[in-house]
Amino acid sequence: MKALVALILLVQLPVHQAVPAAPPAPLGCDDPESEAAAEFAVNYINGHSHHGYKFALNRIDNIHVLPQGLNNDIIFLELDLLETTCHILSPTPLANCTVRSFTQHAVEGDCDVKLQKRDGMLSVLASKCHSHADSSEDVLQLCPDCPLLASLNNTDVLTTVTAALNDHNSKTADAYLRLLEIGRARIQYHPVHSVSVEFAVAATNCSAEEAKNNVEACQLLPEDESNFGFCTATRVTRPSEDLRVDCQLYGHQVPTPDTPFLSTPGVTYSQPGQDTSAGLVPSAAQGFTNHNLRLSHNNPIASESSSSEFPTSVLSAKSVAKRAVAEVAQHDKVPRPVGFVPPPPPCPGKVRHFKI
């Protein structure tokens, strides 16, 4: 009889050992590992954008980790970003870039990013983004007199950029500057009529004095000597005329592991033969108020629903988040001790700046 019992236990033992371990709890959007992945993704987005401004993280909407093997995970992120005042050519670290306020007619970015984490090292496999300005109605409701974003090829905007760049070049003893792109523009109609513009520039191989004789001979400096800069200008036309211009050059930037693309920016130069001092806008911005991140980040496999690694039988990250919210709501119906605080849902995460 004892032998029979022992035999039964031996047969059952492998069955118990074969029971898989419980899967780890899904990452929350505000977990340190999620924030580290999001920071890496945002740096990638800024480092690979070809137009416009750097963006800062506002909120992690969703995160889903798909294990691929030992120390190898695929991570899908959904991120909310906000535009900063730093142009993508600026060497200013993102941490020191100011997020534009709501009343400055903020621009929001929505990004899906697919990463791989292998042996603790992150890499971006794909990114897909879209950016858009907040609605004019929302801005005016909070600030009725605030100027609104204008189309980058608006006639008043082009006139202001042309006047500003010509004004700078006529007064400087340094290098003659050419326009790379107009970054943003706002027009105010009351109580004064003013146009405020921001635009990226690059130094040429001519001095401003030399350019007066033969501007067509002035070419942008070669890559190993490139010197980019940024200008802001405000032109008032009513009730009196006034023009204020400020241009700053960044100096030649040596690429580093953190900023490998700084000396090789993706900003599209105007075609040969075009006089970029005349306020010409890259065709990518025609008719729009902001440079869309989609122009630089439009890989569909960045979304988990379009990824080959993501089986249809697996719950989506949104479903997991919705289930967590439902579970919290269900738990709230159960009597709890006084002072009990239910755990927050794992996603979406906290808003770091403001919500559009």
C-alpha positions as a Python dict, from the first residue, in 0.01 Angstrom:
ca = {
    (1, 'M'): (0, 0, 0),
    (2, 'K'): (284, 239, 89),
    (3, 'A'): (448, 163, -245),
    (4, 'L'): (127, 251, -427),
    (5, 'V'): (100, 586, -243),
    (6, 'A'): (461, 667, -326),
    (7, 'L'): (401, 587, -692),
    (8, 'I'): (97, 817, -705),
    (9, 'L'): (297, 1103, -550),
    (10, 'L'): (578, 1055, -800),
    (11, 'V'): (333, 1067, -1090),
    (12, 'Q'): (171, 1383, -960),
    (13, 'L'): (498, 1565, -883),
    (14, 'P'): (584, 1667, -1244),
    (15, 'V'): (231, 1796, -1288),
    (16, 'H'): (277, 2038, -999),
    (17, 'Q'): (620, 2141, -1127),
    (18, 'A'): (477, 2213, -1473),
    (19, 'V'): (239, 2480, -1345),
    (20, 'P'): (371, 2810, -1488),
    (21, 'A'): (458, 3096, -1259),
    (22, 'A'): (212, 3380, -1237),
    (23, 'P'): (292, 3652, -1494),
    (24, 'P'): (434, 3975, -1353),
    (25, 'A'): (190, 4255, -1286),
    (26, 'P'): (156, 4494, -1583),
    (27, 'L'): (359, 4811, -1564),
    (28, 'G'): (178, 5124, -1458),
    (29, 'C'): (223, 5439, -1661),
    (30, 'D'): (392, 5618, -1371),
    (31, 'D'): (625, 5332, -1274),
    (32, 'P'): (997, 5423, -1288),
    (33, 'E'): (1060, 5170, -1566),
    (34, 'S'): (780, 5321, -1773),
    (35, 'E'): (910, 5673, -1723),
    (36, 'A'): (1262, 5566, -1820),
    (37, 'A'): (1129, 5415, -2143),
    (38, 'A'): (924, 5727, -2213),
    (39, 'E'): (1223, 5956, -2158),
    (40, 'F'): (1428, 5746, -2399),
    (41, 'A'): (1147, 5758, -2655),
    (42, 'V'): (1106, 6137, -2629),
    (43, 'N'): (1480, 6190, -2680),
    (44, 'Y'): (1461, 5970, -2987),
    (45, 'I'): (1165, 6166, -3126),
    (46, 'N'): (1343, 6498, -3078),
    (47, 'G'): (1670, 6364, -3219),
    (48, 'H'): (1500, 6236, -3535),
    (49, 'S'): (1261, 6523, -3605),
    (50, 'H'): (1331, 6725, -3918),
    (51, 'H'): (1128, 7039, -3855),
    (52, 'G'): (995, 7255, -3576),
    (53, 'Y'): (1058, 7231, -3206),
    (54, 'K'): (1158, 6987, -2937),
    (55, 'F'): (873, 6825, -2748),
    (56, 'A'): (851, 6741, -2377),
    (57, 'L'): (664, 6455, -2215),
    (58, 'N'): (326, 6555, -2076),
    (59, 'R'): (173, 6216, -1996),
    (60, 'I'): (218, 5845, -2059),
    (61, 'D'): (-118, 5730, -2193),
    (62, 'N'): (-41, 5360, -2214),
    (63, 'I'): (238, 5107, -2188),
    (64, 'H'): (235, 4740, -2280),
    (65, 'V'): (527, 4501, -2244),
    (66, 'L'): (540, 4191, -2463),
    (67, 'P'): (808, 3942, -2347),
    (68, 'Q'): (1016, 3792, -2629),
    (69, 'G'): (1244, 3570, -2425),
    (70, 'L'): (1503, 3594, -2151),
    (71, 'N'): (1591, 3961, -2088),
    (72, 'N'): (1421, 4061, -2412),
    (73, 'D'): (1099, 4265, -2421),
    (74, 'I'): (907, 4462, -2679),
    (75, 'I'): (753, 4778, -2530),
    (76, 'F'): (468, 4975, -2681),
    (77, 'L'): (421, 5330, -2556),
    (78, 'E'): (147, 5585, -2617),
    (79, 'L'): (268, 5933, -2525),
    (80, 'D'): (123, 6284, -2496),
    (81, 'L'): (381, 6553, -2566),
    (82, 'L'): (385, 6934, -2559),
    (83, 'E'): (589, 7169, -2775),
    (84, 'T'): (873, 7362, -2610),
    (85, 'T'): (1038, 7690, -2704),
    (86, 'C'): (1357, 7512, -2818),
    (87, 'H'): (1399, 7457, -3190),
    (88, 'I'): (1528, 7113, -3286),
    (89, 'L'): (1860, 7272, -3388),
    (90, 'S'): (1908, 7425, -3044),
    (91, 'P'): (2183, 7263, -2832),
    (92, 'T'): (1983, 7341, -2518),
    (93, 'P'): (1910, 7018, -2326),
    (94, 'L'): (1543, 6927, -2322),
    (95, 'A'): (1537, 6957, -1942),
    (96, 'N'): (1615, 7329, -1982),
    (97, 'C'): (1354, 7391, -2254),
    (98, 'T'): (1036, 7569, -2151),
    (99, 'V'): (702, 7415, -2242),
    (100, 'R'): (483, 7670, -2415),
    (101, 'S'): (197, 7783, -2198),
    (102, 'F'): (-167, 7730, -2284),
    (103, 'T'): (-212, 8101, -2360),
    (104, 'Q'): (78, 8090, -2609),
    (105, 'H'): (-141, 7863, -2823),
    (106, 'A'): (15, 7535, -2726),
    (107, 'V'): (89, 7249, -2965),
    (108, 'E'): (31, 6889, -2856),
    (109, 'G'): (196, 6577, -2992),
    (110, 'D'): (51, 6226, -2982),
    (111, 'C'): (305, 5949, -3036),
    (112, 'D'): (314, 5570, -3052),
    (113, 'V'): (661, 5430, -2998),
    (114, 'K'): (778, 5070, -3025),
    (115, 'L'): (1094, 4990, -2828),
    (116, 'Q'): (1302, 4686, -2752),
    (117, 'K'): (1465, 4628, -2417),
    (118, 'R'): (1737, 4366, -2445),
    (119, 'D'): (1967, 4294, -2150),
    (120, 'G'): (1857, 4621, -1993),
    (121, 'M'): (1937, 4834, -2299),
    (122, 'L'): (1663, 5028, -2476),
    (123, 'S'): (1638, 5092, -2850),
    (124, 'V'): (1359, 5242, -3059),
    (125, 'L'): (1226, 5022, -3339),
    (126, 'A'): (957, 5254, -3476),
    (127, 'S'): (778, 5581, -3405),
    (128, 'K'): (452, 5729, -3527),
    (129, 'C'): (338, 6078, -3427),
    (130, 'H'): (90, 6351, -3500),
    (131, 'S'): (99, 6705, -3362),
    (132, 'H'): (-165, 6976, -3368),
    (133, 'A'): (-231, 7314, -3215),
    (134, 'D'): (-499, 7361, -2952),
    (135, 'S'): (-825, 7499, -3086),
    (136, 'S'): (-852, 7876, -3118),
    (137, 'E'): (-1179, 7865, -2927),
    (138, 'D'): (-1011, 7711, -2622),
    (139, 'V'): (-739, 7976, -2619),
    (140, 'L'): (-978, 8269, -2664),
    (141, 'Q'): (-1210, 8138, -2395),
    (142, 'L'): (-928, 8165, -2142),
    (143, 'C'): (-750, 8464, -2295),
    (144, 'P'): (-971, 8672, -2532),
    (145, 'D'): (-687, 8908, -2629),
    (146, 'C'): (-416, 8648, -2684),
    (147, 'P'): (-273, 8630, -3038),
    (148, 'L'): (-339, 8304, -3221),
    (149, 'L'): (-118, 8088, -3438),
    (150, 'A'): (-117, 8191, -3803),
    (151, 'S'): (-45, 7987, -4113),
    (152, 'L'): (329, 7967, -4178),
    (153, 'N'): (278, 8091, -4534),
    (154, 'N'): (45, 8374, -4436),
    (155, 'T'): (134, 8689, -4632),
    (156, 'D'): (182, 8900, -4318),
    (157, 'V'): (404, 8629, -4172),
    (158, 'L'): (624, 8607, -4482),
    (159, 'T'): (651, 8985, -4496),
    (160, 'T'): (755, 9001, -4132),
    (161, 'V'): (1020, 8729, -4168),
    (162, 'T'): (1162, 8899, -4478),
    (163, 'A'): (1175, 9237, -4305),
    (164, 'A'): (1327, 9091, -3989),
    (165, 'L'): (1602, 8896, -4163),
    (166, 'N'): (1688, 9186, -4393),
    (167, 'D'): (1698, 9417, -4091),
    (168, 'H'): (1938, 9188, -3908),
    (169, 'N'): (2166, 9137, -4208),
    (170, 'S'): (2178, 9511, -4276),
    (171, 'K'): (2299, 9589, -3925),
    (172, 'T'): (2538, 9304, -3841),
    (173, 'A'): (2910, 9292, -3911),
    (174, 'D'): (2908, 8914, -3878),
    (175, 'A'): (2807, 8638, -4118),
    (176, 'Y'): (2521, 8685, -4358),
    (177, 'L'): (2228, 8469, -4248),
    (178, 'R'): (1987, 8269, -4462),
    (179, 'L'): (1650, 8133, -4362),
    (180, 'L'): (1612, 7761, -4295),
    (181, 'E'): (1248, 7751, -4191),
    (182, 'I'): (977, 7949, -4017),
    (183, 'G'): (897, 7779, -3686),
    (184, 'R'): (578, 7951, -3575),
    (185, 'A'): (389, 8276, -3610),
    (186, 'R'): (111, 8454, -3420),
    (187, 'I'): (-99, 8750, -3527),
    (188, 'Q'): (-274, 8992, -3295),
    (189, 'Y'): (-541, 9227, -3434),
    (190, 'H'): (-651, 9423, -3128),
    (191, 'P'): (-570, 9662, -2965),
    (192, 'V'): (-270, 9679, -3203),
    (193, 'H'): (-200, 9488, -3522),
    (194, 'S'): (120, 9290, -3470),
    (195, 'V'): (285, 8983, -3616),
    (196, 'S'): (527, 8775, -3407),
    (197, 'V'): (747, 8518, -3581),
    (198, 'E'): (1015, 8266, -3494),
    (199, 'F'): (1249, 8120, -3755),
    (200, 'A'): (1565, 7911, -3786),
    (201, 'V'): (1867, 8049, -3972),
    (202, 'A'): (2212, 7940, -4080),
    (203, 'A'): (2534, 8131, -4133),
    (204, 'T'): (2683, 8154, -4482),
    (205, 'N'): (3041, 8186, -4605),
    (206, 'C'): (2986, 8560, -4665),
    (207, 'S'): (2991, 8851, -4432),
    (208, 'A'): (2684, 9072, -4437),
    (209, 'E'): (2891, 9338, -4616),
    (210, 'E'): (3008, 9093, -4885),
    (211, 'A'): (2651, 8980, -4944),
    (212, 'K'): (2552, 9332, -5049),
    (213, 'N'): (2759, 9296, -5365),
    (214, 'N'): (2671, 8938, -5463),
    (215, 'V'): (2420, 8761, -5238),
    (216, 'E'): (2389, 8469, -5480),
    (217, 'A'): (2750, 8373, -5408),
    (218, 'C'): (2677, 8328, -5039),
    (219, 'Q'): (2641, 7959, -4957),
    (220, 'L'): (2565, 7779, -4634),
    (221, 'L'): (2873, 7664, -4448),
    (222, 'P'): (2976, 7300, -4499),
    (223, 'E'): (2859, 7043, -4245),
    (224, 'D'): (3186, 7038, -4049),
    (225, 'E'): (3164, 7417, -4004),
    (226, 'S'): (2786, 7463, -3986),
    (227, 'N'): (2654, 7733, -3759),
    (228, 'F'): (2279, 7745, -3701),
    (229, 'G'): (2074, 7995, -3511),
    (230, 'F'): (1730, 8119, -3420),
    (231, 'C'): (1553, 8451, -3460),
    (232, 'T'): (1245, 8606, -3305),
    (233, 'A'): (1080, 8918, -3438),
    (234, 'T'): (770, 9130, -3380),
    (235, 'R'): (638, 9372, -3638),
    (236, 'V'): (370, 9625, -3546),
    (237, 'T'): (183, 9791, -3833),
    (238, 'R'): (-98, 9972, -3650),
    (239, 'P'): (-142, 10223, -3494),
    (240, 'S'): (229, 10295, -3560),
    (241, 'E'): (502, 10091, -3728),
    (242, 'D'): (776, 9916, -3534),
    (243, 'L'): (1008, 9618, -3591),
    (244, 'R'): (1207, 9437, -3324),
    (245, 'V'): (1445, 9155, -3415),
    (246, 'D'): (1671, 8929, -3212),
    (247, 'C'): (1893, 8663, -3374),
    (248, 'Q'): (2127, 8429, -3189),
    (249, 'L'): (2369, 8182, -3344),
    (250, 'Y'): (2437, 7858, -3159),
    (251, 'G'): (2794, 7816, -3282),
    (252, 'H'): (2920, 7500, -3447),
    (253, 'Q'): (2800, 7199, -3251),
    (254, 'V'): (3010, 6884, -3221),
    (255, 'P'): (2788, 6573, -3215),
    (256, 'T'): (2786, 6362, -2898),
    (257, 'P'): (2634, 6023, -2815),
    (258, 'D'): (2335, 6211, -2669),
    (259, 'T'): (2295, 6444, -2968),
    (260, 'P'): (2431, 6254, -3268),
    (261, 'F'): (2229, 6452, -3521),
    (262, 'L'): (2301, 6801, -3396),
    (263, 'S'): (2558, 6886, -3663),
    (264, 'T'): (2353, 6711, -3932),
    (265, 'P'): (2006, 6852, -3879),
    (266, 'G'): (1713, 6724, -4072),
    (267, 'V'): (1583, 7072, -4150),
    (268, 'T'): (1509, 7088, -4520),
    (269, 'Y'): (1707, 7358, -4694),
    (270, 'S'): (1541, 7553, -4971),
    (271, 'Q'): (1619, 7438, -5323),
    (272, 'P'): (1933, 7573, -5494),
    (273, 'G'): (1867, 7908, -5652),
    (274, 'Q'): (1606, 8014, -5398),
    (275, 'D'): (1687, 8322, -5196),
    (276, 'T'): (1620, 8203, -4843),
    (277, 'S'): (1671, 8554, -4712),
    (278, 'A'): (1335, 8637, -4868),
    (279, 'G'): (1126, 8447, -4617),
    (280, 'L'): (1053, 8135, -4820),
    (281, 'V'): (892, 7854, -4626),
    (282, 'P'): (978, 7485, -4679),
    (283, 'S'): (694, 7320, -4870),
    (284, 'A'): (626, 7090, -4572),
    (285, 'A'): (474, 7382, -4380),
    (286, 'Q'): (258, 7536, -4651),
    (287, 'G'): (-90, 7614, -4520),
    (288, 'F'): (-30, 7488, -4165),
    (289, 'T'): (16, 7665, -3832),
    (290, 'N'): (270, 7418, -3695),
    (291, 'H'): (520, 7163, -3818),
    (292, 'N'): (357, 6822, -3784),
    (293, 'L'): (562, 6549, -3618),
    (294, 'R'): (406, 6311, -3868),
    (295, 'L'): (651, 6440, -4129),
    (296, 'S'): (938, 6281, -3935),
    (297, 'H'): (764, 5997, -3752),
    (298, 'N'): (514, 5794, -3952),
    (299, 'N'): (603, 5426, -3915),
    (300, 'P'): (276, 5230, -3874),
    (301, 'I'): (440, 4937, -3692),
    (302, 'A'): (497, 5168, -3395),
    (303, 'S'): (137, 5097, -3293),
    (304, 'E'): (80, 4766, -3117),
    (305, 'S'): (-231, 4699, -3324),
    (306, 'S'): (-17, 4704, -3640),
    (307, 'S'): (279, 4513, -3503),
    (308, 'S'): (360, 4158, -3611),
    (309, 'E'): (485, 4076, -3260),
    (310, 'F'): (146, 4147, -3113),
    (311, 'P'): (-85, 3844, -3142),
    (312, 'T'): (-455, 3914, -3184),
    (313, 'S'): (-535, 3680, -2896),
    (314, 'V'): (-355, 3904, -2648),
    (315, 'L'): (-543, 4184, -2478),
    (316, 'S'): (-446, 4528, -2594),
    (317, 'A'): (-293, 4772, -2349),
    (318, 'K'): (-610, 4979, -2361),
    (319, 'S'): (-818, 4677, -2268),
    (320, 'V'): (-588, 4606, -1974),
    (321, 'A'): (-620, 4965, -1858),
    (322, 'K'): (-998, 4961, -1894),
    (323, 'R'): (-1014, 4634, -1701),
    (324, 'A'): (-804, 4784, -1421),
    (325, 'V'): (-1036, 5084, -1400),
    (326, 'A'): (-1337, 4852, -1387),
    (327, 'E'): (-1174, 4647, -1111),
    (328, 'V'): (-1109, 4958, -904),
    (329, 'A'): (-1469, 5067, -953),
    (330, 'Q'): (-1591, 4723, -846),
    (331, 'H'): (-1370, 4730, -537),
    (332, 'D'): (-1515, 5068, -445),
    (333, 'K'): (-1854, 4899, -398),
    (334, 'V'): (-1712, 4677, -124),
    (335, 'P'): (-1722, 4825, 231),
    (336, 'R'): (-1375, 4955, 323),
    (337, 'P'): (-1218, 5076, 648),
    (338, 'V'): (-1232, 5447, 718),
    (339, 'G'): (-946, 5623, 542),
    (340, 'F'): (-902, 5356, 275),
    (341, 'V'): (-768, 5499, -53),
    (342, 'P'): (-821, 5277, -359),
    (343, 'P'): (-516, 5225, -581),
    (344, 'P'): (-506, 5438, -896),
    (345, 'P'): (-551, 5267, -1234),
    (346, 'P'): (-217, 5177, -1395),
    (347, 'C'): (-284, 5401, -1698),
    (348, 'P'): (-308, 5675, -1812),
    (349, 'G'): (-37, 5839, -1603),
    (350, 'K'): (-12, 6177, -1439),
    (351, 'V'): (-29, 6503, -1634),
    (352, 'R'): (303, 6683, -1597),
    (353, 'H'): (207, 7022, -1739),
    (354, 'F'): (-153, 7075, -1851),
    (355, 'K'): (-408, 6888, -2056),
    (356, 'I'): (-527, 7011, -2394),
}
